[in-house]
Amino acid sequence: MKRGLMLLLVAFLLMMAGCRRDEVVCDYDEAYVDGRCVELTPDRLALIHAIDDTKGLTNYRIEVIIRRGDGTYEMLLSLDDEIRSFAMDGKTDYFVTSSEGCLHYVPTSDGYMVESVSCHDDPTDSYGFFHGFHSMWFATVGDQYFMNIQHHAYVSAFFQNMLPDATVTNFILTLHDGYLHQFFFDVNVDGAIWQFEMTISDIGQVSLVLPEGGAS
């Protein structure tokens, strides 16, 4: 699969989570459901706070593994508050936001070149897809959270912009140390199944340095 396609396959669009209800304030261990505050189970409470706390992260890595048959594709996205990087096939692209917009450090045969790009072209910038998650979208089975079938369309939407027949199924997430940790799901494209595994790690520990680069 071409590098550009892989970038698109893993770049999810941010979506809003829904309307606010500022007039209702529930306790820490409650949620507003059907017009009233309802006490939450421990696993539901853990998911709610993991979603909220992960939304605020600005320094972490996301490892992405995609499998199809005997083929495996791996990539690594890193964010360190100011710089973002995307590594795949031994090459690393860097992105940074400047006063004039976004800069893309593109790997070349003899180093890097720098080009100005739309900030929407930064694949790491779209990786906050979990910002749109709602705890009620998931059912708990053991220590895993299974996305209800009716909400798979949230994840499918991006793939359908590029591949109209693509559908996402079997979406599962796990938690670790109070944050969202791993995501597992399948993408079906014309009968071919691509298995995705994504892992958030190194929270607060990433430090990136921009390479030297010439003008585009």
N, C-alpha and C positions, 0 to 999 in steps of 0.2 A: 504494500500500500504506500502511496506516495506521501512524503513528509507533510505536504500541504493538507492532504486529506486527513491525516492523523491529527493535525492541529485543529481542524474543524470538528473532528469527531469528539474531541475532549473539551472543547470550549463551550460550556453551557452558558446561556444568557441569564442574567440576574432577573428575577421576577419578584413582584411585591407579594407579601404574605397575606394581605387582606386588610380589612378596615379596622381601625382602632375603636375601642369603646372606652373613652376617657372617663365617662360618667360612672363606670363601675370599677371598684377597686376590691379585688379578692385578696385573701390572705396568701402567704408565701406557698402554702401547700394546697391551694385551691385553684380552680379554673372556672371561667365564666362559660356555662353551657346551658342552652335553652332558657336563658333569662335568669339564671341564678348561679351562685358560686357553689361548686361541687368539690368535695375533698378528693385529692388525687392519690392514687396508689404510689408506692415508692418508685417503681420502675417508670411510671408516667412522669413523675416529678423529676427524676433523673434525666429523662429525655428532654423535657422542657428546658431545664437549665443548661444542658449540654448544647442544645441548639442556640440558645441565647448567648452563651459564653463563646461558642465557636464563631458566631457572627462578628464578634469584636476583635478577632485575631488579625494581626498585620504581619506576623513573623512566624513562618512555618514552612514545611515542605509538603508536597503532595506527590506520592509515587503512583504512577498509573501503569498497570499491566493489562494488556489486551491480548486475548487468546482466541485463535480460530483454528480448529483442527490441530495440526502439529506446529503451527506457527505462533510465535509469541513476540509481541512488540512492547517495549518498555520506554517510559519517559519519566522525567523528573521535573516538577515545577517547584521553584524556591522563591520565597518572598522574605525580604528583610527590612520591612518598613518603608524603604525608599527604592530599592532595586528589585526587579523580578528577573528570573531566568527560566529558560525552557531548554532542557537537555534531552537529546535523542540521537541515536546512531553515532555517538562519539562527538557530536557537535552541540554547542551551547549558544543559544540566542539570549541577549540581554535586553531588557526594556527599562527605561527610566522616564519619569515625568519631569519635564523642565518647565520654566516659565513660558516657553513658546509652544508647549504641547508634549507629545511623547516621542522619545527617541528609541530607535531599534538598532542595536549593535548586531550586525549580521556577520556570521562567520564566513570567511573566504579562504582561499588556498594559502594565502600568505598573511593572515591575521584577521582583522575585522574592518568593516566599513560601517559608517553610521548614517542612518537615514531618518528623516522625520516621517512619522506615520500617524494615522488616526489612532487615538487611544483605544478605539474599539477593535483594532487589529492586534492588540496585545492579548495573547491566549491566556495569560495568567489573570488578566483583569476580569475575565468572565467566569472564573473558577469559583465564585461564591454562590454557586447554585443552591447550596444548602440554606441560604438566607431566606428562601421562600418556604422552607419546610414548616409544617405545623405538627405538633406531637400527635394530634388526633388522626393524622394520616396513617399512623403505624399501629400494628398489632404486635404485642410482645410474645415471643416464644423463647423461653429460657433467657439467655443474655443477648438475644438478637431482636431487632425491630424490623418487621416485615411491612413494606408499604402496601396499603390497600390497593386493590386492582384499579379502582376508579381514579386513583391519583397518579398512575403511571403516565398518563398523558402529559403531566407536568414535565417529566424528563424526556418524553418522546418528542415534544414540540420542537426542540432544536434540531434533532436528527431529521425531522420531517421537512424542515426548511431547505435542507440539502438533498435528502432522499425521501420523497413523499411517502413511500411505503414502509419506512422504518418504524418499528415499534419497540418499546422498552418493556421488559417483563422481569419478574423475579427480583425486585429491588429490595435489598437487605442492608441495614446499617448496624454498626456496633459502636459502643462507647468505650473510652479509656481515660482515666484520670479526670473525669468531669467534662470531657470534650467529645464531639463526634470523632470517630477514629477510622473506621473502614466502611466502604460502600461496595457492594457486589450487585451487579445487574447484567442482564443480557440485552443485546441489541439485535433484533431480527431484521435483516435486509434481504428481501427476495428469497427467503428460505435459508439464508446463510446466517449462522448465529455467531456473534462476536461477544465474548465474555469479558466484562470489565471488572477490574479490582483496583480500587483506589484507597490509599492509606495516607492519613494526615499524621505527620510526625515532626520531631525537632521543634516543638513549639517554643518560641522565644529564644532559640539557639542559632538561628541562621545569620550568617554574615557574608555578604557578597561584595566583590570588588569588580568595578567595571574594567574591561580590557581597554588597552589603547586602540583607538580606531581613527581612520581617516574619514574625510568627508565623502558623501555619496556622489 
